[in-house]
Amino acid sequence: MRVGAGVALIATLFLAGCARQVNDVDEFVTKLGTAEVTAKLLEIPGKFPSNDLYNYAFILKYKVLKVHRGNIPSHGEILVGQYNPLKPREQAADDDSGKIGGHLTAFRAGDIHRMALESPLDKSYMGGIVDKYFGVAGTRYWAVWTNPGAE
């Protein structure tokens, strides 16, 4: 009986571990943009406005966990513009945003994201921007592709 319970416990732990694995890499996150990072979303500074009246990019603060390619400060904080953050990334693109996307469905502080980035933001996007970090100096990155990530 104890052996059977042990096997069941090991099987349960194995399946739970498999369920947490995230496939954060696809052909777009590794090729789009000039940089690619895995980063933790530190905070969402306020409520996202609705998309009823206009489309916009919302600046979010991330902590870089790993730089996969490009020139981004390793393990520093970066500010990233996410276009129409109320929409899943697969539905966010339109004529104003250009080619953006990903598999992320919602933004939650504390989550890990794998992102293809372009910089500076205004090189890729010339529309409305909600930037609650306007007093903070530094580059604003444009999120070209955002997937759920794994540490």
Secondary structure in CASP SS format (residue, H / E / C, confidence):
PFRMAT SS
TARGET T0000
AUTHOR 0000-0000-0000
METHOD secondary structure of the structure
MODEL  1
M C 1.00
R H 1.00
V H 1.00
G H 1.00
A H 1.00
G H 1.00
V H 1.00
A H 1.00
L H 1.00
I H 1.00
A H 1.00
T H 1.00
L H 1.00
F H 1.00
L H 1.00
A H 1.00
G H 1.00
C H 1.00
A H 1.00
R H 1.00
Q C 1.00
V C 1.00
N C 1.00
D C 1.00
V C 1.00
D C 1.00
E C 1.00
F C 1.00
V C 1.00
T C 1.00
K C 1.00
L C 1.00
G C 1.00
T C 1.00
A E 1.00
E E 1.00
V E 1.00
T E 1.00
A E 1.00
K E 1.00
L E 1.00
L E 1.00
E E 1.00
I C 1.00
P C 1.00
G C 1.00
K C 1.00
F C 1.00
P C 1.00
S C 1.00
N C 1.00
D C 1.00
L C 1.00
Y C 1.00
N C 1.00
Y E 1.00
A E 1.00
F E 1.00
I E 1.00
L E 1.00
K E 1.00
Y E 1.00
K E 1.00
V E 1.00
L E 1.00
K E 1.00
V E 1.00
H E 1.00
R E 1.00
G C 1.00
N C 1.00
I C 1.00
P C 1.00
S C 1.00
H C 1.00
G C 1.00
E E 1.00
I E 1.00
L E 1.00
V E 1.00
G E 1.00
Q E 1.00
Y E 1.00
N C 1.00
P C 1.00
L C 1.00
K C 1.00
P C 1.00
R H 1.00
E H 1.00
Q H 1.00
A H 1.00
A C 1.00
D C 1.00
D C 1.00
D C 1.00
S C 1.00
G C 1.00
K C 1.00
I C 1.00
G E 1.00
G E 1.00
H C 1.00
L C 1.00
T C 1.00
A C 1.00
F C 1.00
R C 1.00
A C 1.00
G C 1.00
D C 1.00
I E 1.00
H E 1.00
R E 1.00
M E 1.00
A E 1.00
L E 1.00
E E 1.00
S C 1.00
P C 1.00
L H 1.00
D H 1.00
K H 1.00
S H 1.00
Y C 1.00
M C 1.00
G C 1.00
G E 1.00
I E 1.00
V E 1.00
D C 1.00
K C 1.00
Y C 1.00
F C 1.00
G C 1.00
V C 1.00
A C 1.00
G C 1.00
T C 1.00
R E 1.00
Y E 1.00
W E 1.00
A E 1.00
V E 1.00
W E 1.00
T E 1.00
N E 1.00
P E 1.00
G C 1.00
A C 1.00
E C 1.00
END
